[in-house]
Amino acid sequence: MKRAQRSLVRPHVVTRGRARPSRNTFEMDTQIYTIRVASPGAVGPEMRRVLEMCRDGAKSVAEIAGHLALPISVTKVLLGDLLDSGHIVTRTAQRDLEPPRLELLQGVLDGLRASL
C-alpha cells in the first residue's frame, strides 16, 4: 500500500468511521486539560497521547493535532470522545465583545502590502 493511501485509511480507522465529533465545542484555540487518566486498554493510542500531552498543562486543539500528525477534524472526533468519557475538560478563549477598530485593520493591511 502506498504512503498516500495509508494516510487516508488511518484517520478513518482512528475515528472508527466517524467524520464529526459528538459535540461541536472545539475551536482551533480551545484549551484541553486532562482531568482523569485512562485505565489500560480503555482508550486507543492516539487518545492516550492526548491525555499524556495535556496532563501537565493545557494544549490547544491545533497543537494536539500537530503533535498527533492528524487532521483537525480527526483530532476533534478523538477529543469529543475524551470529553464524553470525562477524561478531559475544555476552556475556550474569551472573544472580544467589540469588533476590531477599522484603523487597526487598515494598519495591518498597509503593513502586509508594504512587505510584499
N, C-alpha and C positions, 0 to 999 in steps of 0.2 A: 504494500500500500504506500502511495506517495505521501510525502510530508503534508502537502496541502489537503489531501483527503483525510488524513488523520486529524488535522486541526478542526475540520468540520464535524467530524464524528464525536470528538471528545466532549465539547460543550453539551451536546445532546445527551450524552451518557451521564455527565456530571449532574445535570438538572433532571435526570430521569424523564426526558422528553418535554419538559415544561418550558415555555418561552417567556412567561411572565411570573413575577413574584406574587405571592398570595396577598400582599399589601403593596400599595403604591406610596410608600413612605420614604423612599430613598432618593435623595438628590446626590449629585457628584460630591458635594461638600458635607453631606451628613456624616456626623462623627459616630463611630461604632465603638462600644465598650463591652468587654467580656465581663459577665457577672457570675457565670457558672461554668465550670469545666465539665466537658462531656466525659461520660464513662467510656471505657474502651469498647469499641465496636458500635457506639451509639450514633456516630456521625462519620461521614466519609473523610478522606484525606484532605480535601480542599477546605472543608469546614473546620477540621482540626487545626489547619494552618491559620485560618482566620482567628480562631479562638486564642491561639498562641500569640499571634501578632498583636491582638488588642488587649491582652492580659495586663500589660504594664502601662498602658496608656492608649488613648483613643487614636484611631486611624480613620481617615476619610474613605468613602466608598471608592473614590478614584485611586487612592493609594493601595487599597486592598486589591483592586482589580489589577493594578500594575504588578504587585508582588506575586499574585497568583498567575499572571500572564493569561488572564481570561478576559473576554469581552465584558463590558459594564453590565450588559443585560443578563449574562450568566451569573455574574457576581451578585446582582440584585436578587436573583432567584435563591441563591445559597443564603444570602443574608436574611431573606424573608423566612426561610425555613428555620434559621437560628433564632430569629426574633420570635417566631411562633412557638418554638420549643423552650423559650425562656433562657437561652444561653447568652443573649446579648441585649443591650438596650441602645437606643439611639438618641442623639441630640442634634437638632437641626440648627444651623446658623441663623441668627436673627437677621432679618432683612430690614433695610432702612424703610421707614414708613413714608418718606417723601422721595419723589423721583430725583435723579441727579440734576444738578443745575446745567442749563444749556451752555454757559460759559466754560464749565469744566469739560463737557463733552467736546466742545469746539476746540479747546486747547489740546485734548488728546488727539483729535483728528489732525490738527495742524502739525503736531509733533510727529505723528506717523507719516504724514505726507513729506515732511522735511527729511525724514530718514530714508526715503526711497530715492 
